[in-house]
Amino acid sequence: MGSHALELKPWKSMEAQLQLLIDRGMCVDDKEAALSYLARIGYYRLSGYWYPLRKINMALTSQAQCPIRCDEFIPDSHFETGVKLYVFDKKLRLLALDALERIELAVRVDIAHLLGKKDPLAHEKPACLHGNFAKRKIRKGPYSGYTKHELWLRRHNERLHQARRESFVEHHRQKYNNRMPIWVAIEVWDFGLLSHLFSGLKHADKQKIAAKYGVDGATLAKWLKSLNFIRNVSAHHSRLWNINVLESSALPTGWPVMKNTRAFMYFVILARLLEAISPSSSWAFRLIALLKNSPIANHNVLDFKDFGVCEDWEAFLLER
């Protein structure tokens, strides 16, 4: 290691962790309850929810593009607020997963039905897919010389191997020499495999499926990739409410101004897709209720802008 390497932070007992927060200005109204939360959730995970409550170093912030936080907390910052924000975020992730499950299942059926009619093994055959996906070789990087389809098939086969003990997989291994029609094989795909294959469909096929959801094929392909990012954040219990969406989609034409790098836009996309799948769904109303009763609502520091909401966000979310 270099001579300038920083020492790792030392281990601290939970009592010491709590005292550190108190020393930095956090109000702890119930120490026993606070220690219990630290034991069950962990200091590091909760620290992401305390972060907006830390003071901003104005001198450093003026030289940077984003606020630089101090270790000290804003006056009247409470431990309980961080916990409530964590619980709210957990409910937000579960709500996202609820919508994503229904969307994933619907798009699975769309792809399997359309491609299966052409060829039961269409997902394995380059001729059934777009040339850029199935025939063009990657020129640079660690996957140089492969097509995107070949890399997709590698992941597909890994998923099949992981599911090898499933009765339907064993049945097709034994009876059909391991050959599995797309309407069966698709059951082992995750959202990532689904979104990547959709991107690899022929233009007309993407358009046909996307029309069901009121958008064009290129837009739906990008939305699915963005939603896969939201799905991964939610499934791995990461912070969602103020996350920077790294796999962002363009703000749709005609939509009000909102950040495409924040989560709210993707919750609107979830609502629009669910409307096409299940018009009677109450999902959007449940999202509104969760937001209006969240610790962000009417807080003096926490702000819905960090979630990326637009003006009149409630009405827009329910817009049809």
N, C-alpha and C positions, 0 to 999 in steps of 0.2 A: 504493500500500500504506500501511496505517496505521503510525504511528511506533512502535507496540509489536510489530510483526511480528517473529517470530524469524528469525534467519539460518538458511538451510539447512545441514545438516551438510556439512562439507567432504569432498571425495573423499579416499580413503586407498588407498595401495597394499596389496596383499595381505599383504605383510610387516608393514605398519603395523597392519592389521586384526588379525593374529595377535598382535602385540605388545600391542595394546590388551586383548585377552582375557587374556593373561598378566599384564598390569598389574592386571587386575581379579580376579586370583586363580585363573584357570583353569589346570589342569595340562595341559601339552602334552607328551606323551611322545615324539612323533615329529614334529618340526617340518616335515620335508620332506613327510610324508604329509598333515599338516594343511594346508599350503599347496596341495597338490594338490586336496584336498577343497574348499577355498575357491575354487579356480579352476574346478572342475567343477560345484559346486552353488551356491555363492554365500554370502556372509556373511549377507545378510538372510534368506534362506530357512532357513539353519541356525540363525539366532538364535531362531526360534520353538521349536526343539527344545532350546536351551540355557535358555530362559526358566524352566522349573521348577527349574533349578539355581541360580538367582539368590537371594540372601538376601532375606528379607522385612523390610521396614521396619515394625517392630511399632508404633511411635508413630503412623504414618500409617494403618496397617491398622486400628487400634482405632477410627478415626474413619470408616472406609469400610466398604462391604459386602463387599469382596473384598480379598485380599492385595495390598499395594502392594510391588512388587519394587524392590530396590536395583540398582545397576549391578554391584556386587561379587558374586562367586560364593560359594556355600557351600563350606567347606573340603573338599578331596579331590574337587572336581568336575573331570571329565576331558573334554577335547575329544572323545575317542573315544566317550564316552557319547552325546553329541549326534548323532554320525554314526550310531551303532548305532540310536538312536531314529528317525532319519530313514529308515534302511533298513527298519526294522520297519514304519514308517508307510507306506512305499511298498508293502510286501508286503500290508499291510492294505487299502490302496486297490485293489490288483489283485484281491484276494480279493472285495472288495465288487463290483467291476465284473464279475467272473465270475458272481456270483449275479444281479446286476442284468440282465445280458444275457439270461439264461435266463428271468427273470421278465418282462422286457419282451417277449420273443418270444412267450411263452405268453399274456400278456394281449392282445397284438396279435391273435393267432388268436381268442381269446375274443370280442373286440369285433367283428372283421371278420366272423366266422361268424354271430354273432347279428344284427348290424345288416344284413349283406348279404342275409340271408334275407328281411328286411322290404322292403329296397329297395337295389339296388346302389349308389345314390348317397345313402344314408341320412345319411352324415356331412355332406352339403351341405344337407339339407332340415330346416328347423325343426320340421316336424310329427313327425319321427322322434326328436326330442330333448326334454329337459325344458323346460318353458316358462320357468323362471327363467334357463336358459342361453341359449335360442334366441329368446325373445320379449321378455323384460323388458329395457328400456333402462337403461343405467347413467346415474344422475342427476347425479353429481358427478365432478369431476376432468377430466383431459385427454381421457378417452374418453367423456365425457358424450354421450348420444344414440345410442351404439352398444350392441348386445347383446354378451354374452360370446362368443356363437357367431360373430358378425361379426368380432370381433377374432381368434378362433381361426382362421377361414377365411383371414384376412389372413396369418397365420403359416404356415398350411398351403400357401397359394399361393407364399409365399416359398421354402418348402422344395422345392416342385415346380420352381420356377425354378432353384434351385441344382442340382437333379438333372436338369435338362433334357437333358443329354448321355447320361444313362443309357439303355440300349437299350430298356428296358420303358417308360420315359416317352416317348421319341421314337415308339415304336410306337403308343401310345395317342393321342398328339398327331396323328399322321398318319392313322390308321385310324378313330379314334372321335371326331374333332374335339375333341381335348383332354379328353374325358370319361373318367374313370377310376373303375372300381368300387372300393369301399372296400377289398376284399382286395388290390388292387394299390396304391392310394394310400397305404395304411397303411405300406408299405415305406419311405416317405421321412420318416415321422414320427420325431421324437426322443422321449425319455422325457417331456419336458415337454408336448408336444402330446398324447401318449397319456394322461397323467394328467389333463389338463384336459378332454379329451373324455369320459373315463370319468366325471368329476364331472358332466358335462352330460347323461349318459344319463337316460332315464326311470327312475323308482324301481324298477319291476319288472325292468328290464333289469340295473340295477346289482345288485339282489338275486340274480338268476339267476347272474350271473358270480361274485359274491362267495361264493356258497354253495359253489362248488368249492374255495375256500380256507378254508372253515370260519368265515367272518365275515359280517357284514352289509354292505350296499352302502356305507353312509356311512363305516364303518370302513375298508374297502378304499380308498375314494376318498381319505381322509385319509392312509392309509399310502402310497399311490402318490405323493402330493405330497411327503411327507417323504422318500421314497426318491429322488425326483427331486433333492432338495437334496443327499442323500448322493452321488448320481451326479455332480452338478456339481462337488462338492468333490473327488471322486476323479478325475474326468476332467481337471480343471484342475490336478492335482498339488498341491492345497492340503493343509495339515495336517488329518488326520482323527481321530487317536486321542483327542484331547482337545478337539475342536471343539465350539462351542455350536451346536446344531441350531436354526436360526432358523425352519424350517418344521416345528414339532413336532406330534406326535400325542399324544392322551391315553394315559396308561398303561392298558392293557387290564384289565378287571375280572378279578380272580383271579390276576393276575401279582404276583410279589413286588415289594417297594418298589425302585424304581430311578429315576434321573433321566431324564425324557423329553426333556431338552435335551442329553443326551450320546449318543454314538454306539452304545453297547452295545445299547440297547433296539432300535435299528433293525437291528442285526446279528441279534438274536433274530427280528425280523420277517422278515428275509431267510431265516433258517433255516426258519421256519414255512411261508413261501410255497414254498420249494424242496421241502419235505417233501410238499406237495400236488402239485407238478409232477413231482418225481423222487424217490420214497420211498427209493431206494437210493443217493442222493447221499452222498458223503463230505465235503461242504462243511463241515458243522458240526465234524467231527473235525479238518479242516485248520485251521479257525479256532482251535480249542482248542490244537492243537499250536503254532500261531504265537504265541498269547498266553503259553503256558507257557514258551516259549523266548525270549521277548522281553526287552529290557533293562529292562523295568518289573518283571518278576518278581524278587522278593527284593532290590530296590534300596532303599537307605536313605532316598531322597528321592522318587523317582518312585513313583506309586501308581495301581493299577488303578481307584481311585475316580474318577480324572480321566477314565477311559474310560466310567464310569457303571455298572460291574458291580453286580449284586445279590449277596446272600448265596447261597452254593452255586451260583454262576453256571455252572459247568461242567455240573452235573447239570440245571439248568434249560434250558440251551441244547440239551441232547439230549432233553429231555422231549417226549413224543409225545402 
